[in-house]
Amino acid sequence: MFIKYLNLVLTGTLLLASFYFPAEGFSPNQARYIQAPDSSRFTAMTLAQGLDEPMEMAILPNLNVVIVERKGGVRLYDAQEKQLKTLAHLNVFSGIEDGLLGVAIDPDFRNNGWIYFFYGVGGEKAVTRLSRMELRGDQLMQSTEKVLLEFPTQRKYCCHSAGYLTFDVKGNLYISTGDNTNAEETEGYTPVDERPGRELADDQATAANSNDLRGKILRIRPTADGATAPYTIPDGNLFPKDGSRGRPEIYIMGSRNPFRVSVDPKNQYVYWGDVGPDTKVPSAEGGVMSFDEINQARKPGFYGWPYFLGNNEAFPKYDFAQKKEGPRKDPLRPINDSPNNTGTRELPPAQPPLIWYAKGESRQFPLVGKGGASAMAGPVYYSDLYPNAPYKLPAYYHGKLFIYDWIRKWMMAVTLDENGNYAGMEPFLPHLKVVAPMDMQIAPDGAMYLLAYGTNWFAKSADAGLIRVEYSEGNRNPQASIKASQLYGAAPLTVTLSGAESKDSDPRDQLGFEWTIGTKKIKGKEVKHTFTKPGVYNVALTAADQHGGKGVTTVQVKVGNTPPVARISTTGNRSFYWDNSSLDYQVTIKDPEDGKIDPARASVTFNYLPFGKDLAGAITSGSHGNLRYAEAEKLYASLDCRACHALDTKSIGPSLKEIALRYRGKAGAVETLADKVIKGGSGNWGAYAMSPHPDLSATDSKTLVSYILSLDEKPASLPMSGQIRLTEHLGKSTTGAYVLLAGYEDKGANGIEPLRTRAQIVLRHPKVELEDFDEGNVGVVIATEMTGFISYIRRVTHNRYVKLNQIDLSNIGSIRFRVLEHGVGGRLEVHLDQPEGPLVGSVSIPAGNASDFTSGWKEILAPIKRTAGEHDVYFTFKSTAGAQKEMFFLDWMYFQQD
């Protein structure tokens, strides 16, 4: 035994904790008494970005990583060169949820170079294939492909393909397969439709069919080249090797979408996440039976689908012809009596999951949260299996199972007791914020690798990438950070790259910097590099301290297409509007590659937005051109809607544009759909149920629906120049603003995707509450009954200031202030760009002891020198009566025209 010291994070406070534990070989039960490690000892490094729907990774012995992308891309992250390469693009069927789904390397990869792929074969024949090829260095030898297994699928209905590959320590290969059944027309039940012609909507023909390989986890042992069969059946699968009761490859059956699988390296328990349905069947636990599951299989078995879910709760056997519920199956003796079943009628007893949770809050597992879900299982970690690994996880995680959720974006460490039973869970690296975690594996050097699917669904994402997490017991690794002067441009493109924002949690460490650009390595905190040819370049930065700690991050520089530039000019003020005024404007757009600007690719819109203080965020989120719904677009992005709906392509549910088209012009559509968003339901687009959102307010739901229905509208574009009367604000609150927005998307060039630009003029009311300053060192008093319901600023003393960012003082002749003479008095000065910058105005405010917050306020006027352009405007306070004495209180100011 020895003493170990760690920093313990407890309710936001760092504590130093001491504790005992054995050096190696301790049990998971003992590990429970070790304190959680300090999160600052984990270093997350983004190794690659810009992937196109990454699905699974295979970590090679040299720490290179092979990544498969759903549409067929096979990518290689080269750990030495710190570059992302393309090995191949396989011909795959990538409709519905199919595609290139799985990859794994052979246990003897060092000697044979074998790598396995699982994919839907492109072409007319609807089959899914498991094959093997040779990987020699960074060359994937497609000519060596050997097909190990193929089975037929249906490609008419969505969904569920699964497709994960993993080996156990005995050399057995596990393959997860989805049920591949019509999940859309279930009428709120499970897909057990036995009507003639509805075979593709009956999961009893796949997941519960012992003679079908779908809805399963298969276990086989690949054989060497030249063997009589491409694989053999290991001892101990679910059915006999002779096939008398079912396919001998089956290890687990009764799965819906067993998306991610891991095998405990010590006891061979199999873990997987099974993505659950949306049903309307009430659950004994409250809510409905729409559970996602984390399963543990200690031996082969039947895991319930489509008859049981959650804690082995039984679904009623729904009669789709008679539209009524029938009896429920017995989990101890389930019978598959469907006419579409070609396998054994008597199934093994149904096994309950280790963890299960629905869309609402879970009483059993409260940390999982609520909302849409997609449960996944990661590895079980054992510290003693990495005796000399430099980056192995701390002993605290010994014997713990890692799980994660793709939609909810959390990762958890699950504690198992000495018998392998669930004992608890806790968040794992909650600060990391992985965008849709898709895969999790532990490398030979002990580091954890994460694959992030990214923000965009069914599309390429800038934040889809490969992340490496290292744990440092002593010296902590730096956190590398890259700031680039530009990421797009025409060749030749000179880019300034800075690592100055990199950090190290050890305060005395000194950092050195090395940049990797292709085969070139450059040292320095800040460097310049010229990219001479068009292409996509991965730039990696390694920040290293003097003790050998390293952090890595990457960005992509895309050369060949210059971002377009849009400008809006006006002779008026660019910050404020006034009654009975107008805005003249002229839009100019330039793009070197496009040359002559295509008006059809440009848009000019003008809106009045009542968004108040969050106006800037609303503007930047309005990516589809209609700023009236910018706030709703932000709300949509924060919910789980994208799990089933894409913008303009069909997913599990209809696209947003399909919904907008169907309900165009229909009276009461907003109210009807808003109610459905909150309550959930099915029937309008097939029977695939939509999850309820009971925590969404009626107002927010209507806003969300209005945004979706607006997608059928094309905002009318204004001319490139004109004059607009400003009248919509009349009679309304002073918190609104006018926004003139000019946008343009170029055509793309030299293999680089089309780029967008936008310019804007935002005009707000000339009355500005002082407490809404952008920066300052004064105090703010919030409105209460004591203050006459007035908010104002106080602690106005000598040399303090408040600042407003980028204010246009053109045509401003004076600023009127509402002041309470309460203090020693002094001068209020108006400066440009700095607290003591050019002085453009001032006003003296007398001393006083006014305390009547209702009637004691006065208005004073500060003349302003004629000033052109936008500036940061500082309001600086000067007093001769003492540096710490209160001068006066300020409520608001009003910018007045000449």
ZAMARGU-4260 file (C-alpha; in steps of 0.2 Angstrom, whole numbers, plus 5000, padded with zeros to 4 digits):
<rodrens>
0) 5000/5000/5000 | 5006/5018/4997 | 4999/5035/4999 | 4993/5045/4983 | 4988/5063/4982
5) 4976/5070/4970 | 4966/5086/4968 | 4948/5083/4971 | 4935/5094/4962 | 4920/5095/4974
10) 4906/5107/4971 | 4917/5119/4961 | 4931/5119/4974 | 4948/5112/4973 | 4953/5101/4988
15) 4968/5091/4991 | 4963/5074/4996 | 4975/5059/5002 | 4970/5041/5001 | 4977/5024/5000
20) 4975/5010/4987 | 4986/4996/4981 | 4998/4999/4967 | 4990/4986/4955 | 4978/4972/4955
25) 4965/4980/4966 | 4946/4976/4963 | 4933/4987/4956 | 4925/4987/4973 | 4942/4994/4981
30) 4942/5007/4967 | 4926/5015/4973 | 4935/5022/4988 | 4948/5031/4978 | 4944/5050/4975
35) 4940/5056/4958 | 4955/5064/4949 | 4957/5083/4945 | 4949/5086/4928 | 4964/5098/4924
40) 4975/5082/4922 | 4966/5077/4907 | 4971/5085/4891 | 4960/5084/4876 | 4968/5086/4859
45) 4959/5088/4842 | 4969/5078/4830 | 4958/5079/4815 | 4943/5089/4809 | 4931/5091/4795
50) 4926/5073/4793 | 4910/5067/4784 | 4899/5057/4796 | 4913/5047/4805 | 4906/5030/4811
55) 4920/5020/4819 | 4939/5020/4821 | 4953/5007/4822 | 4968/5012/4832 | 4984/5004/4825
60) 4999/4998/4835 | 5009/5014/4829 | 4994/5025/4835 | 4989/5029/4817 | 4970/5029/4817
65) 4959/5022/4803 | 4942/5031/4802 | 4927/5026/4791 | 4914/5038/4785 | 4897/5033/4781
70) 4897/5038/4763 | 4912/5027/4760 | 4927/5036/4764 | 4942/5027/4773 | 4953/5040/4781
75) 4970/5038/4790 | 4976/5050/4804 | 4995/5048/4803 | 5001/5051/4821 | 5019/5055/4816
80) 5015/5067/4802 | 5000/5073/4811 | 4990/5073/4795 | 4973/5066/4789 | 4974/5056/4773
85) 4962/5047/4762 | 4965/5029/4760 | 4950/5024/4749 | 4932/5027/4745 | 4922/5011/4745
90) 4907/5009/4734 | 4893/5008/4747 | 4874/5011/4748 | 4872/5025/4760 | 4853/5028/4759
95) 4843/5027/4775 | 4855/5024/4789 | 4866/5012/4779 | 4884/5014/4772 | 4901/5011/4778
100) 4898/5008/4796 | 4912/4997/4804 | 4930/4995/4805 | 4942/4984/4815 | 4960/4978/4814
105) 4965/4960/4816 | 4972/4955/4833 | 4988/4950/4823 | 4988/4966/4813 | 5007/4968/4816
110) 5011/4953/4806 | 4996/4951/4794 | 4990/4969/4791 | 4972/4963/4790 | 4958/4976/4792
115) 4940/4972/4792 | 4925/4983/4785 | 4906/4981/4787 | 4896/4990/4774 | 4881/4991/4763
120) 4886/4985/4746 | 4883/4998/4732 | 4872/4993/4717 | 4856/4985/4714 | 4859/4970/4726
125) 4853/4974/4743 | 4866/4965/4754 | 4877/4970/4769 | 4895/4964/4769 | 4909/4960/4781
130) 4925/4959/4772 | 4944/4960/4775 | 4958/4969/4766 | 4977/4972/4769 | 4983/4989/4775
135) 5001/4991/4770 | 5008/5007/4777 | 4996/5020/4771 | 4990/5010/4756 | 4974/5000/4757
140) 4975/4986/4745 | 4957/4984/4739 | 4962/4971/4727 | 4965/4959/4742 | 4947/4961/4748
145) 4940/4944/4755 | 4922/4943/4758 | 4919/4934/4775 | 4900/4936/4776 | 4885/4944/4767
150) 4867/4944/4771 | 4852/4952/4762 | 4843/4968/4768 | 4829/4978/4763 | 4832/4996/4757
155) 4814/5002/4756 | 4810/5008/4773 | 4821/5016/4787 | 4829/5011/4799 | 4843/5003/4809
160) 4859/4996/4802 | 4871/4996/4818 | 4887/4990/4810 | 4900/4990/4824 | 4915/4979/4824
165) 4926/4974/4839 | 4937/4959/4843 | 4939/4951/4860 | 4955/4945/4868 | 4952/4927/4861
170) 4952/4933/4843 | 4933/4932/4841 | 4925/4946/4830 | 4909/4953/4836 | 4897/4962/4823
175) 4882/4972/4828 | 4867/4972/4816 | 4852/4983/4816 | 4834/4976/4814 | 4832/4984/4797
180) 4813/4985/4799 | 4800/4998/4794 | 4801/5009/4810 | 4789/5022/4803 | 4772/5014/4803
185) 4770/5006/4820 | 4755/5016/4826 | 4764/5019/4843 | 4768/5001/4846 | 4782/4990/4840
190) 4784/4984/4822 | 4775/4967/4824 | 4764/4969/4808 | 4759/4951/4803 | 4747/4957/4789
195) 4750/4949/4772 | 4762/4961/4762 | 4769/4969/4778 | 4784/4958/4781 | 4796/4972/4781
200) 4786/4980/4795 | 4788/4964/4806 | 4803/4963/4818 | 4798/4945/4822 | 4806/4942/4805
205) 4822/4949/4809 | 4827/4953/4827 | 4817/4939/4835 | 4820/4927/4821 | 4834/4914/4825
210) 4837/4911/4806 | 4840/4930/4802 | 4856/4939/4805 | 4848/4956/4808 | 4844/4964/4825
215) 4859/4954/4832 | 4876/4954/4839 | 4886/4940/4829 | 4902/4932/4835 | 4913/4923/4823
220) 4932/4919/4822 | 4940/4924/4805 | 4951/4911/4797 | 4968/4913/4788 | 4968/4914/4769
225) 4967/4897/4761 | 4956/4890/4774 | 4941/4880/4769 | 4929/4893/4777 | 4931/4912/4779
230) 4927/4910/4798 | 4923/4897/4811 | 4910/4897/4825 | 4917/4899/4842 | 4911/4888/4856
235) 4897/4895/4867 | 4886/4905/4854 | 4867/4906/4857 | 4863/4891/4845 | 4871/4875/4840
240) 4885/4875/4827 | 4874/4864/4815 | 4861/4877/4813 | 4847/4866/4819 | 4839/4880/4829
245) 4846/4895/4821 | 4861/4904/4813 | 4876/4898/4823 | 4884/4915/4821 | 4872/4923/4833
250) 4878/4927/4850 | 4864/4940/4855 | 4847/4942/4847 | 4832/4953/4851 | 4841/4969/4848
255) 4833/4984/4839 | 4849/4995/4835 | 4864/4989/4845 | 4874/5003/4839 | 4891/5002/4849
260) 4898/4986/4857 | 4913/4982/4869 | 4919/4966/4877 | 4926/4966/4894 | 4944/4960/4892
265) 4944/4951/4908 | 4928/4942/4910 | 4922/4943/4892 | 4905/4951/4897 | 4898/4960/4881
270) 4891/4978/4883 | 4881/4987/4870 | 4869/5002/4869 | 4852/4998/4861 | 4844/5013/4853
275) 4825/5013/4858 | 4809/5017/4850 | 4796/5030/4852 | 4780/5022/4858 | 4763/5027/4866
280) 4762/5011/4877 | 4762/5016/4896 | 4776/5011/4907 | 4774/5004/4924 | 4788/5017/4929
285) 4778/5031/4922 | 4778/5039/4905 | 4779/5028/4890 | 4789/5013/4885 | 4802/5022/4875
290) 4818/5016/4883 | 4836/5016/4877 | 4846/5003/4885 | 4864/4999/4890 | 4865/4980/4890
295) 4877/4968/4899 | 4878/4950/4892 | 4887/4937/4903 | 4882/4924/4891 | 4873/4923/4875
300) 4854/4927/4875 | 4839/4935/4869 | 4837/4953/4874 | 4818/4956/4871 | 4815/4966/4856
305) 4802/4968/4849 | 4792/4960/4864 | 4800/4968/4879 | 4810/4984/4883 | 4817/4993/4899
310) 4816/4982/4914 | 4809/4968/4904 | 4792/4976/4903 | 4781/4968/4890 | 4773/4976/4876
315) 4755/4971/4871 | 4755/4961/4855 | 4746/4974/4844 | 4734/4968/4830 | 4737/4979/4816
320) 4722/4972/4806 | 4710/4974/4820 | 4718/4989/4828 | 4718/4982/4845 | 4730/4976/4859
325) 4732/4958/4862 | 4740/4948/4876 | 4758/4952/4882 | 4772/4939/4880 | 4780/4930/4895
330) 4798/4936/4897 | 4802/4918/4904 | 4795/4909/4889 | 4793/4921/4874 | 4785/4913/4858
335) 4788/4920/4841 | 4772/4914/4832 | 4773/4926/4817 | 4770/4919/4800 | 4786/4929/4795
340) 4797/4919/4807 | 4808/4907/4799 | 4817/4902/4814 | 4814/4893/4831 | 4797/4897/4839
345) 4802/4895/4857 | 4815/4909/4861 | 4827/4910/4876 | 4821/4919/4891 | 4822/4938/4889
350) 4836/4947/4898 | 4834/4964/4906 | 4847/4978/4903 | 4860/4985/4915 | 4853/5003/4913
355) 4838/5009/4904 | 4831/5027/4902 | 4817/5035/4893 | 4813/5053/4886 | 4808/5059/4903
360) 4818/5060/4919 | 4823/5043/4926 | 4821/5039/4944 | 4833/5024/4944 | 4847/5034/4934
365) 4844/5052/4937 | 4861/5058/4929 | 4856/5053/4912 | 4845/5068/4910 | 4830/5069/4898
370) 4825/5072/4880 | 4830/5062/4864 | 4843/5048/4867 | 4855/5037/4858 | 4863/5026/4871
375) 4881/5019/4867 | 4893/5008/4877 | 4912/5011/4877 | 4926/5000/4885 | 4928/4993/4902
380) 4945/5000/4909 | 4957/4990/4919 | 4973/4999/4925 | 4983/4984/4926 | 4981/4980/4908
385) 4992/4995/4904 | 5006/4993/4916 | 5019/5004/4906 | 5007/5015/4897 | 5012/5033/4899
390) 4995/5040/4897 | 4984/5027/4905 | 4968/5033/4915 | 4970/5035/4934 | 4967/5020/4945
395) 4950/5028/4950 | 4943/5021/4934 | 4949/5003/4936 | 4935/4991/4933 | 4923/5005/4927
400) 4912/5004/4911 | 4912/5020/4900 | 4895/5024/4892 | 4890/5039/4882 | 4875/5046/4873
405) 4876/5053/4855 | 4861/5065/4857 | 4863/5070/4875 | 4881/5072/4872 | 4887/5066/4889
410) 4899/5053/4894 | 4898/5043/4910 | 4909/5031/4921 | 4898/5016/4927 | 4904/5008/4943
415) 4901/4989/4944 | 4902/4979/4960 | 4913/4963/4963 | 4899/4953/4955 | 4898/4964/4939
420) 4881/4972/4944 | 4877/4990/4942 | 4883/5001/4957 | 4882/5019/4951 | 4887/5031/4938
425) 4895/5048/4937 | 4899/5061/4923 | 4916/5058/4914 | 4925/5074/4908 | 4908/5084/4907
430) 4918/5100/4902 | 4924/5092/4886 | 4908/5094/4877 | 4911/5082/4863 | 4899/5086/4849
435) 4889/5070/4846 | 4901/5056/4853 | 4901/5042/4840 | 4915/5030/4846 | 4926/5028/4861
440) 4942/5017/4862 | 4957/5016/4873 | 4974/5016/4864 | 4989/5004/4868 | 4998/5019/4876
445) 4983/5022/4888 | 4976/5037/4880 | 4957/5038/4876 | 4951/5042/4858 | 4934/5049/4854
450) 4926/5051/4838 | 4914/5066/4836 | 4901/5065/4823 | 4899/5083/4823 | 4885/5096/4822
455) 4878/5092/4805 | 4867/5077/4803 | 4869/5066/4787 | 4882/5079/4781 | 4900/5084/4783
460) 4904/5095/4799 | 4918/5106/4803 | 4918/5100/4821 | 4917/5081/4816 | 4934/5075/4821
465) 4946/5064/4831 | 4950/5068/4849 | 4964/5061/4860 | 4962/5062/4879 | 4978/5060/4889
470) 4979/5059/4908 | 4995/5066/4917 | 4999/5060/4934 | 5013/5072/4938 | 5017/5086/4925
475) 5001/5091/4916 | 5000/5092/4897 | 4998/5109/4889 | 4982/5113/4880 | 4987/5118/4863
480) 4976/5132/4854 | 4978/5139/4836 | 4973/5156/4830 | 4974/5158/4811 | 4973/5175/4802
485) 4962/5166/4789 | 4956/5149/4785 | 4951/5152/4767 | 4958/5161/4752 | 4965/5160/4735
490) 4982/5152/4731 | 4995/5158/4735 | 4988/5161/4753 | 4999/5167/4767 | 4992/5163/4784
495) 4999/5169/4801 | 4997/5155/4814 | 4998/5159/4832 | 4999/5147/4847 | 4999/5161/4860
500) 4982/5156/4867 | 4989/5139/4872 | 4988/5136/4891 | 4997/5125/4904 | 4989/5122/4921
505) 5006/5121/4929 | 5010/5139/4932 | 5029/5138/4930 | 5030/5129/4914 | 5037/5136/4898
510) 5030/5131/4882 | 5038/5128/4865 | 5029/5127/4849 | 5031/5116/4833 | 5019/5117/4818
515) 5016/5103/4806 | 5010/5107/4789 | 5011/5093/4777 | 5029/5086/4778 | 5036/5103/4784
520) 5039/5107/4802 | 5041/5125/4809 | 5045/5130/4826 | 5039/5146/4835 | 5024/5153/4845
525) 5019/5163/4829 | 5023/5158/4811 | 5019/5163/4794 | 5016/5150/4780 | 5012/5152/4762
530) 5001/5139/4754 | 5005/5139/4735 | 4993/5127/4728 | 4974/5124/4730 | 4969/5111/4742
535) 4963/5107/4760 | 4978/5107/4772 | 4978/5100/4790 | 4989/5111/4801 | 4994/5104/4818
540) 5002/5113/4833 | 5011/5104/4846 | 5014/5114/4862 | 5027/5106/4873 | 5033/5111/4891
545) 5051/5108/4897 | 5046/5092/4906 | 5040/5083/4890 | 5022/5086/4892 | 5013/5089/4875
550) 4997/5095/4868 | 4991/5094/4850 | 4977/5102/4841 | 4973/5105/4822 | 4964/5116/4810
555) 4960/5115/4792 | 4966/5128/4779 | 4957/5128/4763 | 4965/5136/4748 | 4957/5140/4732
560) 4942/5149/4735 | 4942/5167/4742 | 4927/5171/4754 | 4916/5184/4746 | 4915/5201/4754
565) 4899/5211/4756 | 4898/5229/4761 | 4883/5240/4765 | 4886/5259/4764 | 4874/5273/4769
570) 4874/5292/4772 | 4865/5290/4788 | 4869/5284/4805 | 4874/5265/4807 | 4869/5263/4825
575) 4852/5272/4829 | 4835/5275/4822 | 4824/5290/4825 | 4805/5293/4823 | 4801/5300/4805
580) 4818/5295/4798 | 4823/5283/4784 | 4838/5273/4779 | 4847/5274/4762 | 4859/5260/4758
585) 4870/5253/4744 | 4876/5235/4744 | 4892/5230/4735 | 4898/5212/4734 | 4915/5206/4727
590) 4921/5188/4724 | 4938/5186/4714 | 4933/5168/4708 | 4915/5172/4704 | 4920/5188/4695
595) 4903/5195/4690 | 4891/5193/4704 | 4876/5183/4701 | 4861/5192/4708 | 4852/5176/4711
600) 4865/5171/4724 | 4863/5187/4734 | 4850/5192/4746 | 4845/5209/4754 | 4832/5208/4768
605) 4826/5221/4781 | 4817/5216/4797 | 4812/5224/4813 | 4816/5212/4827 | 4810/5214/4845
610) 4824/5203/4852 | 4831/5216/4865 | 4848/5212/4873 | 4851/5195/4864 | 4849/5204/4847
615) 4867/5200/4841 | 4865/5181/4845 | 4849/5181/4835 | 4857/5189/4820 | 4871/5177/4819
620) 4860/5162/4821 | 4848/5167/4807 | 4857/5156/4794 | 4843/5154/4782 | 4840/5172/4778
625) 4824/5175/4788 | 4829/5184/4804 | 4811/5185/4810 | 4814/5167/4816 | 4832/5168/4821
630) 4828/5165/4839 | 4817/5150/4835 | 4832/5143/4825 | 4843/5144/4840 | 4829/5135/4850
635) 4828/5121/4837 | 4846/5118/4837 | 4846/5116/4856 | 4832/5102/4856 | 4833/5084/4850
640) 4823/5088/4833 | 4838/5084/4822 | 4838/5066/4828 | 4824/5063/4816 | 4822/5078/4805
645) 4835/5086/4793 | 4832/5102/4784 | 4829/5096/4766 | 4832/5077/4766 | 4821/5064/4773
650) 4828/5055/4789 | 4818/5045/4801 | 4805/5058/4800 | 4801/5070/4786 | 4812/5085/4782
655) 4808/5102/4789 | 4804/5108/4771 | 4792/5094/4768 | 4783/5099/4784 | 4782/5117/4779
660) 4776/5112/4761 | 4762/5101/4768 | 4755/5114/4780 | 4757/5129/4769 | 4742/5141/4771
665) 4732/5129/4782 | 4722/5138/4796 | 4727/5133/4813 | 4742/5124/4808 | 4754/5133/4820
670) 4743/5129/4835 | 4740/5111/4830 | 4758/5107/4827 | 4764/5116/4843 | 4752/5105/4853
675) 4759/5090/4845 | 4777/5095/4848 | 4773/5096/4866 | 4763/5080/4868 | 4771/5070/4854
680) 4762/5058/4843 | 4761/5049/4827 | 4750/5046/4812 | 4753/5061/4800 | 4769/5054/4792
685) 4767/5036/4795 | 4766/5029/4812 | 4783/5032/4818 | 4780/5041/4834 | 4787/5059/4838
690) 4795/5061/4856 | 4785/5073/4867 | 4793/5089/4874 | 4783/5092/4890 | 4795/5105/4896
695) 4793/5116/4881 | 4782/5131/4884 | 4767/5134/4872 | 4775/5150/4867 | 4791/5142/4863
700) 4783/5128/4854 | 4773/5140/4843 | 4789/5150/4839 | 4797/5134/4834 | 4783/5128/4823
705) 4782/5146/4815 | 4801/5144/4811 | 4798/5127/4803 | 4783/5133/4792 | 4794/5148/4787
710) 4806/5137/4778 | 4793/5135/4763 | 4795/5154/4761 | 4808/5162/4752 | 4812/5179/4759
715) 4809/5192/4747 | 4825/5201/4742 | 4826/5220/4741 | 4836/5229/4727 | 4855/5231/4730
720) 4851/5249/4733 | 4837/5259/4740 | 4829/5269/4754 | 4818/5262/4768 | 4806/5272/4779
725) 4808/5267/4797 | 4790/5266/4804 | 4788/5249/4811 | 4795/5253/4828 | 4781/5267/4831
730) 4771/5263/4847 | 4782/5248/4852 | 4795/5245/4865 | 4812/5253/4864 | 4821/5236/4865
735) 4818/5232/4846 | 4830/5235/4832 | 4830/5236/4813 | 4842/5224/4804 | 4847/5227/4786
740) 4856/5211/4780 | 4865/5208/4764 | 4871/5190/4760 | 4880/5181/4746 | 4885/5163/4743
745) 4898/5160/4730 | 4900/5146/4718 | 4914/5137/4726 | 4931/5136/4717 | 4946/5124/4715
750) 4937/5110/4724 | 4933/5121/4739 | 4915/5122/4744 | 4904/5137/4742 | 4907/5151/4755
755) 4895/5163/4762 | 4896/5180/4768 | 4885/5193/4776 | 4885/5211/4780 | 4873/5220/4791
760) 4867/5237/4798 | 4859/5236/4815 | 4849/5251/4820 | 4843/5252/4838 | 4833/5265/4848
765) 4843/5280/4853 | 4838/5278/4871 | 4851/5267/4879 | 4850/5261/4897 | 4867/5264/4906
770) 4866/5247/4914 | 4867/5239/4897 | 4885/5244/4895 | 4897/5232/4886 | 4911/5235/4898
775) 4914/5245/4914 | 4919/5246/4932 | 4904/5254/4940 | 4890/5246/4950 | 4872/5242/4944
780) 4857/5243/4954 | 4842/5232/4948 | 4825/5240/4948 | 4815/5237/4964 | 4801/5245/4973
785) 4814/5254/4983 | 4821/5262/4968 | 4805/5267/4960 | 4807/5252/4948 | 4822/5260/4940
790) 4838/5252/4936 | 4853/5263/4936 | 4872/5263/4938 | 4881/5269/4954 | 4898/5268/4962
795) 4902/5281/4949 | 4919/5288/4956 | 4934/5296/4949 | 4942/5288/4934 | 4929/5274/4933
800) 4920/5272/4916 | 4907/5262/4905 | 4910/5258/4887 | 4898/5255/4872 | 4906/5245/4858
805) 4906/5251/4840 | 4894/5266/4841 | 4892/5277/4825 | 4892/5295/4831 | 4889/5302/4813
810) 4876/5315/4814 | 4875/5315/4833 | 4875/5332/4840 | 4872/5329/4858 | 4869/5315/4871
815) 4855/5318/4884 | 4858/5310/4901 | 4846/5306/4915 | 4855/5309/4931 | 4851/5309/4950
820) 4862/5322/4959 | 4867/5311/4973 | 4885/5313/4978 | 4900/5325/4976 | 4896/5329/4957
825) 4910/5330/4944 | 4912/5329/4925 | 4905/5316/4913 | 4917/5315/4898 | 4914/5306/4881
830) 4930/5298/4874 | 4934/5288/4858 | 4942/5271/4858 | 4951/5272/4875 | 4945/5278/4893
835) 4957/5293/4890 | 4956/5294/4871 | 4950/5309/4860 | 4938/5319/4870 | 4922/5323/4859
840) 4910/5329/4873 | 4908/5333/4891 | 4896/5339/4904 | 4897/5345/4922 | 4885/5337/4935
845) 4883/5347/4951 | 4884/5339/4969 | 4868/5335/4978 | 4860/5324/4990 | 4844/5319/4980
850) 4836/5303/4986 | 4819/5303/4978 | 4820/5290/4965 | 4803/5294/4958 | 4804/5313/4955
855) 4822/5317/4959 | 4830/5313/4942 | 4835/5327/4930 | 4840/5327/4912 | 4856/5336/4906
860) 4864/5338/4889 | 4882/5335/4883 | 4886/5343/4866 | 4896/5331/4855 | 4909/5336/4842
865) 4906/5331/4824 | 4913/5313/4823 | 4914/5301/4808 | 4914/5282/4808 | 4911/5269/4822
870) 4921/5269/4838 | 4921/5261/4855 | 4913/5275/4865 | 4919/5277/4883 | 4910/5287/4896
875) 4923/5292/4909 | 4919/5300/4926 | 4931/5314/4933 | 4930/5321/4951 | 4941/5333/4961
880) 4933/5329/4977 | 4941/5312/4981 | 4944/5296/4971 | 4932/5285/4981 | 4918/5297/4983
885) 4901/5294/4974 | 4898/5307/4961 | 4880/5304/4955 | 4869/5290/4948 | 4865/5288/4930
890) 4849/5280/4922 | 4849/5282/4903 | 4856/5292/4889 | 4848/5297/4873 | 4858/5300/4857
895) 4851/5316/4848 | 4853/5320/4830 | 4861/5337/4824
</rodrens>
